[in-house]
Amino acid sequence: MRDFDVVVVGAGTAGAAAAADLAGRGLRTLCIDRRPLNGAGATWVNAVPRWAFDDAGIEPPRGDELLGEGHRFNIVCGYGPEKITLDEHGVLEVDMRLLVARLHALAAQRGATLEGETSALACRGDVLDTSAGPVRARWIVDASGLAGSGLFEAPPVAREDLCVAAQEVREVNDPVAARAFFARHGVEPGDTLCFTGIAGGFSIINVRLDGEQLSILCGSIPAFGNPSGQKMLDQFVASNPFIGPKRFGGARAIPLARPRERLVRGNVIALGDVAGQVFSAHGSGIGAGLVAARMLGEALAAGRPYDYAARWQRRFGGTFAAYDVFRRFSQTLTEGDLRELMRAGLIDSDSATAAMQQRFPSIGLTSLVARLQGAAAVPRLAMRFGPMLARMAALLAFYRTYPSDERLLDAWISVASRL
């Protein structure tokens, strides 16, 4: 039987980053994935805040891995005309295939063992049964994604908390017609055009023209009777003849619930989607998983796995839980509601930029006065918007009290669930 300090189940972004960090700290690390390694993780383009790479101690993407940086991001209510333009959002567009491959290479360079087409079957104390035979490890990290390995016991995500998204990079058949499409919406080629609220309050069609290729991202929550992201994407392509054949991409379901309050169960530790480390306001978990992987490496190198949970929850748990409140609010909105909130300034460039960066917005006195004036103009929505903000603020503060002593965690979870 092979012996390791840590076995990481899942070789996607979070799992591969964890394997690289753990091996770099001298821990004997095995990382397995049920798929071939060249098919592990996301296979499309994802937006990741630049700060996440810095915090994770990972070099930011460059070259072919970096598909976009510094461009404007235009949020359109429905198909217009209301629009919010973000000039400085600090988000990178990353080819996830190349990022995952880079993390695999980094983990192997640091001494980790990576094995594809190997499934985790069952955990028996410090023994993990796999399809390639049993291995013994002090810790087992479940980074297996939404599908899960079942190693970290947690209730399933409700259908109402699943965004089904699809992203594709396609060729452009008619560059002139493509540029004209963006011009009709007042957007320059190279900038992002994001139609929001077109299939329920929580839905987008996000397009960006880069030379002779077009990036398309679509997502919604089908449980509320909306078309899936893939259906939205297919319909968008069919209705715009300037869009050509697919180059690459993929589709998946994304969990949108608040973070799991408990991240450590005995010697099994949750990481990434399994841990609910997804920023549910727009369904991105890449940056959070990278930073969590570094926190996990620091904690396991010190022999204190619970420190990972306490650090991540105190720093990010409140923000992620608060934005999940906003997500639940947003999915009840109609296109008309979104238009009113934009006109009233309750959703503006500052709040949208903070959400893009996965940070809680800082509201100064001038901004607060403007929001109060805007709320007075839409009293029907303000009656719902105000209590939502109060809950968000309460969660943000409460998660900073996440207990440093694991014996106090059950009581803390009880209060968090009520909030």
N, C-alpha and C positions, 0 to 999 in steps of 0.2 A: 504494500500500500504506500502511495506517495504521500509525503508530508509537506505542508506549507504553513506559513503563518496566517495567510489570508487567501480565501478563494472568492473571486468576484464573479458573480453570475450575470452575464450580459456584457457584451463588448461594444455597446453603442457609445455615445459621447461621454456620458457620466461614468459608465463602467470602465472604459478605456482610460479616461482621465484619472480615475481612482487607481487603476493598476499601475499607471506611470508614476503617480505620486507615491504610492506605497512602496513600490520597488526602489524608487529613488531614495527612500528613507531606510533602505536596507532590509525590508521585510520580504520574506520569500513569498512571492505572489503568483497565483494562477488565475487567469481570466479565461472564462469559457463562454461560448455562445452557441445556441442551438442551430444557428445559420452558419454558412461559410463565413469566414472573417471578412471577406471582401463584400459581403452583403449585410453585415451587422450595422445597426444604427440607421439613421435617416439617409435617404438617397435623393434629397432635393435641396433647395435653397432655403435657408432660415435666417431670420434677422436676430442678431445677438448684440447686446450692448457692449461697447468696447471695454467698459470698466470691468466686465466679468472676466475677460482674459487677464487683465492686470491683477485682479484679486486672486485669480486661480493660479497665478505664476506661470501662465502659458503664453507663449509668443502669439500676438494677434495674427490673424490671417494676412497673407500677402500673395502676390502673383495670381495664379489661376484660382486659388482658394478664395480670394476676396473678389466678389462680383459687384460690390457697390459700397460706396462710402462718401459721405458729405453731400449727398443729393437732397433736394427738398422732398418732403413727404406731405402730400395733399390729401386731406380727409374730406370727402364729399358726402353730404347727407343724401341717401338714395342715389339718384343720378344727377343731383344738382337742383338749384344753383348754389345753395349754401356750401361754403368750403372753409376749412381751417388749414393754413399752411404752416408747416414746421420747418424752419430754416436750419436749426442746430439741434439735432436729436441724438447724436452720438451712437447711432446704431449701424452695425456692419451687416451687409448681406453676404452670407457665407455658403460656399458649396460644401454641404455636409459630408459628401462622399470623401472629399479630400481632407477635411478636418479629421474625420474618424480615422482615415488611413494614416495621417500624421501622428495622431495619438497612439495608434497601434505601434508604429515604428518607434516612438519615444519610449513606450512601455517595454518593448523588446530590447531596446538599446540599454535600458536601465536594469535589465535582468529578469523582467517578468516573463512567465511562460504563458503564451496565448494559444488557445485551441478552439477551432471552429467545429461545427457539426457535432457538438457535445452538449447534451441536455442534462440539467440538474433534475434528479428524480425524487430524492427524499433526504432529509437531514436527520441523523441519529446522533444527537449530542455533538461531538466534534468530528463526526464522520459524515461526509457528503457523498451520497450515492449518485453517480453520474452514468451516462450511457457508455462512457469509456472506462468504467470501473470506479471503485470507491477511492476517495482521498480524505486525508485527515488534515484539519485546519483549526487553528485557535478561534478564528472569526470567519464568518461567511457573510458576504455583502450581496444583497439582492438588488441588482440594478437591471432587472430583466424587463422593465417597461410595463406598459399597461396590461399586456397579455399575462405577464407575471409567471414566475416559476412556482408559486405557491409556498415558497420557503418562508416568506415573511407573512404571518397571518394577519389579514386585514379584510374588512368587509368590502364587497365589490362596489365599484363606482356606479351610481344610479344612471340610467339612460338620460335623464334630464341634465346630468352633469357631464355629458360627453359631447365634445365638438368633433365633427367629422370634417377633416380638412384635406385638401388636395393641392399640390403645388407642381407646376410643370414649367420647364424652360422650352420654348418653341421657336422655330425659325419664323421669319417674317417673309411672307410671299410678296407683299407690296409695301416697301418702305414709305412711299409717298402717302398712301392711304393710312398707314400706321401713324405717321407724324400728324396727319390731319385729324385723326381720332383724338389724339392728346391735345391738339390745338383747340378743338371744339370745347374742351374742358379747361382751357387756360393753363395747361401744364406743358412744360418743356420736355423734349426727349431726354431721357436719363433720370428724370424725377419720377417719384412714385405717385400713382393715382389710386386712391383707395375709396371705393364706393362702399358705404356702410349702411346697415339697416335695410338691405334690399331683400332679405329673406328672414325676417324676424329681427328683433333688436340686436341680437348677438350674431351678426353675419357680415361678411365682407367679400368683395371682389377686388383684389389688390394687384395692379398691373404696373409694369415698368419696362420701358423700351430702352434697350442697351445695344446700340449699333443695329445689327440685323438679327437680334434675338429678343424675344419678349418673355419676361418672367410673369407668371400668373399664379396667384394664391387665392383660393376660395375656401370658406369655412362657414358652418352653421351648426345649429343643434337640431338634428332631424326628429328628436323625440317630441318636439312641438309642432310637427307636421310640415317642417321645412325640407326642401331638397338638400341632399348631402353636398359637401364641398365638391366631390367629383362630378355630380350632376350639374351643379352651378358652373363648374369649369367647362364641361362639355357643351353646355348651352351657350356660354359666352363665346367659345371658339366657333361654334356653328353659326352664330349671328354676326361674326366679324370675319369676312373672307380674307382679310389681310394676314390672318394668323395661319402659319404653316405647320409642318410636321413637328412632332414632339422630339426633343433631343434627350431629355431625361426628366425625372420627377418621381412622384409617388403620392400615396394617400395613406391616412391613418386616422384613428380615433384618439383624441387627446382628452385626458381627465382634467376637469375644471374645478373640482372641489377644493376646499381649503387644505392646507398641508396636514398630513397625518400628525396628530399630537404626539404619538409615541413612535420614535424612530429606531429604537433598540429593543429587541426581545431576546434576552439571554445572549447567545453568541451570534445571533442573526441580526443584521443591520440593514435598514432600508435606505436606498439612495435613488435619486432621480424621480421618475414617474411613480415608482412604487411608493415613494415617500410623500407623494403629492407635492413635489417641489416644482410646480408648474405655475407660472404667473397667469392666473385664469382670466384676467381682463382681456388678454389677447392670445392665450393658449401657448405661450412659449416657455419651455423648460430647459433650454440648452445652457444659457448662462448660469441659471441657478444650480444645475447639475455640476457644472465645472467648478464653481466656488465650493459647493458642498463636498466635492471629491477632495479638495485640498484640506478642508476642515476635518474630514474623516481621516485623511492620512496623518495629520498632526495628532489627532486623538489616539489612533491606534498605535502610532509610534511611541506614545507615552503610556500605552497600556490602559487608557481610560476611555472606552467607547462612548459612554454616556456624555462625555464632554462635547462630543460632536453634536449630539442632539441639542444640548443646552445652548451651545454657541450659535448654531444655525437658527434655532427658533427665536432666540433673543434678537438676533440681527435681522432676519428675514421673515420669520413666521408671522409677525403682526402685519407687515406690509402685504404679504401674500394673502392672509386671511381677510384683511380689510378690502383688498381689491376683489376678493371673491364675493363679498357683499355687493360691491358695485356691479360685478358681472351678473349677479342674480337680479339686480335692479334693471340693468340694461337690457336683459333678454325679455323683459315685460314691455319694453317701449315699442311704439309704432314708429314708422318713418316720420310721421307728423310730430310725434313727441320729441324725437331727436332734433328735428328742425327747430322746434321752439326752444329747446335747451341751448342750441348753438346761438340762436338769435339773442337769447337772454344773457349769454356769456357764462352760463353755468358749466358748459363744456367749451373750453377755449384752448388756445395754443399752449398755454402754460401747463394746464392739467393734462393735455394730451401728450406733451413732451415728457412729463413726469411718468406717465403710464408707459410710454415707449421705452424709457430708461429703467422701468421697474422700480421706481422710487415713489415715495409719498410726496405729493406736492407741498411746497412751503407757501403759505398764504400770508402775505403782508397786509398791513392795515388798508392800503389803497385797494388791493385786490379784494379784500373782504368786503369793503364798502360797495365795490362794483358788483360783486356777487349778490349782495343783499338787495341792491337796486334791481338787478336782473330777476331775482326771485319774486320781487313784488310784481313784476310784469307777467309772470306765469304762476299765479297762486295755486292752480290745480296741481301742477308738477312740483312746485316748491313744497307742498304738503307731504310729498313722498321723498323728495330729494333731501330735505333737512334731516329727518330721522335716519336716512341711510348714512349721511355724513357723520352723524353722532355715533352710530354703530361702528363705522370705520375707525373713528378716533378712539373709541373704547377698546377695540381689538388691538389697535396699534400699541396702546399703552399697556394692555394686559399681557401681551406676549413678552414684554420686557421683563415680566416677573416669572418667566418659565423657571421652574425650580432647579437649583444646582444639585439638590439631593433627590435621587430617583424615587425614594420612598414617599415623597410628597407629590408625585406626579399624578396619581389617580384623583386626588382632590382638585388639583389644578385643571385636569381635563374636564371634570364635572362642571366647573365654572365656565370654562371656555366653550363648552357645548351649549350652555344656556345663552351666552353672549352671541 
